[in-house]
């Protein structure tokens, strides 16, 4: 039996098990392949997990371990080095753990589909965790200027208190934080929604719920919106490709 899985904490919001279980059934390989959730709060327990799962062939990595897992790996693919975070781990027959990043591919591809090619804009990236690193790498490659927004203001980042004076200068707003994720779907990033216009594009990496409060408030102002479900599908398919290289 080949086992694949997801590490992170908490994992109650994840669609990965359902997605890959259905994929294995559709491919006719469900008898020999399974996908499990490995909820680990402390990344220090990661080596123990690897030792206890001899049939493990690959892992997805989610919050809060996308950066913390890196020291436990035997190597990094160029995609993970570029982003500075890992969301896919390939486990070779010899037991070597190699980190990859498919978030970059999923985000960049879905963003290019969302934003018309003839639209010039600047972006605000809400949050500065592992997911934000993939977003920033993609924005750099697409030559989209951006500013990071964090609860802790610094020389390189805006604080949320700066947004009332700044939001009119940025047409693309990307929520890379987990704010608004089920079961806390009554929350949303603290931005001045009343200043949004039909010229704004809101992209939420959160995919559960499909319609986050962030996106709902944007739509009420006429902004164009996009959730993280397409990115999830794209990065998951890229992960399957990586595991089967």
N, C-alpha and C positions, 0 to 999 in steps of 0.2 A: 504493500500500500504506500502510495506517495502522499505525504501530508504537506499541505501548504497552510499558511495562517497569517494572522495579524497580531502584532504586539502594540500595546498602548494602554492608556488608562485615563478615564474609563472607556469601555467599549460598547456600552448600551446603545449608542447612536449609530453604530456601524452597519452599513449595508453589504460589506464585503463577503461575509459568509453566504448570504442569500445569493449574491451575484455569482460567485464562483461555483457554488453548489448547483445552481441552474445551468451554468456554463458546462460543467462536467456532465450533467445529464443530457444536455443538448448534443454534446460531442460523443456521447456513448461511452464515456470513460469513468462513470461514477463508481463502478465496482472497484477500481484500482486507485482512485484519487479522491481526496477529501480536503476540505478547508475548515480550519478551526480558529476560534478566538482565544488568544492567550493574553489575558488581562494581567499585566504586571505593573504595579505602582512604582517599584524601585528597580531601576535599570541594572543594579548590581546583581539581580537574580537572573539576568539574561544568560550567562554561561551555564547556569544550572538547567535552564529551560532547554538549551541546545543539547546538553548531555542526556537529558531525559527523553528526548524525542529523536530516536535513531532513524525514523522514516521521514524526517523533515527535509524537504527539498527547496523550500523558499518561503520568505516572509514578506509581508507588507509591514510598514512601520508608520504609526500615526502619533499624534500628540500624547505625551510630551517628549517622545524619545527620538525624534528625527535627527537631532544633533548628539544627544547623549549616548546613542548606541555606537557612534563612530569609533571610539577607542577600542571597542570589543571586536572589531572586524579585522580580517587579514589583509584587506586591500580595498581600494575605492576605484570604481570606474570613473572615466572622465566626466560623466554626467553629474556624479555626486561631488567630485572635486570642484566643478564649475559652480554648482549651486551652494555647496557648503552644508549640505544636509542629505540624509538618506531616507528614502521611503520604500525601497525594495532591497531585499537581501537575497542573493543567490547562494545556495549551499551546494558546493560541488561534491562529486563522489568521494573525493579525498577529505571532505569535511571542511574545506576552506570557505570562509564567509566573505563575500565580496558585496560591497554596497553600491547601489545605483540610485538614480533619482528619475522617476517617471512623472513626478508632479510637474516638472518643467515642461515636458512634452505635452501633457494634458492641458495645462493652463495656456501655454502659447498657442496651441492649435485651436482651442475653443475661443480664445480671445480674438484671434484673427477671423474667426467665423462671425463673432459678435459685432466687432467694430468695422464699419465700412472702410475700404482701403483708401478712400479719398478724404477721410476725416482726420484732421490734425488735432491732437489733444495732449494735455498733460495729466498725470495721474497722482492720486493720493492713495497710498497703501496703508490701510488700517491694521496695525499690529506689526511686530518685528520678530516673530518666532520662525520655526523651521519652514512653515508653509510660505511665509513672506519671502524667504530666500529664493525659492523657486520663482515666485512672482517677479522679484527684482531682476533675476537673471534673464527672464523672458522680456521684461520691459527694456532692459539694456540692449538685448539683441534686436528688438523691434524699433530701437531709437526713440522710445517714448520717455520724455522727461518725467521724473516723479519725485515726490517727497514722502517719506515715511511719517506716519502719525503714531505716536506712542503715549501711553499714560505718563511716561517719564520723559520730559522735554530735554533736549540736548542741542549742541551746535548743529548736529546733522538731522535732527528730527523735529517735527512740529508737535506741540501738545494739542490735545483736543480743545483747549481753551483758545487756541489760535484760529480755529476753523471758521468762526463767524466772519473774520476779516479776510480769509484766504480762499474759501470754498468756491467763490466765483471765478477764480483763476485756474481751476482744475475741473476738467470735464469728465474724467474717468475716476470713479471712486471704487476701490477694491477692498472688500473686507476679507483679510487673511487671518483674522482672529476667530476663535471659536464662539464669540458672543452671538447669541441667538440660536445656538444648536439645541435641539431637543435633549432633555426635557425643559430647558430654560428658554423656550421659544417665545416667551413674552418679553425678552430683552432684545436690545439692538444697540449698535454703536452710537455713542453720544456725539452726533453731528447735527448741524443746523438744517434739518430737513426742509424747513420752510423756505430756504434759499435755493433749493434745487429747481431746475427748469427742464423743459423738454430737450435741451441741449446736453443734459447730463446722461452718463452711462454708469449704471451701478452693477458691479459684478460681485457676487457673494460666493466665496469658496464653500460655505456651508450648504449642504444638500438635504439636510433633514432638520426642519421641514423644507419642502420644496419651495414654498413661499414664505421666506423669513420676514420678520417685522421690518428689517432693513430694506428689503425689496418692496414690501407693501407700501411703506412710507414714501419711497422713491416714486413708485407708480402713481401715487396720489398727487404728486407734483408734476406728472407727465414725463418723468425720466424713463429711459429705456433700461430694462433689467435683465439679468442673466444669473441663474443659480449654478451651483457647483456640480450638478449631476452629470453634465456632459464631460466635464473634466475628470470626474470619478471614473466614468466608463473608459475614457481614453487612457488614463494612467493605469487602470486595471488591465486593459488589453496589452499595454506596453510591458507591464509586469509579467504577464503570462509569456510574452515573447522573450523577455530576459531569462526567465526560468528555464526556457526550452532552447536557449542558444546552443 
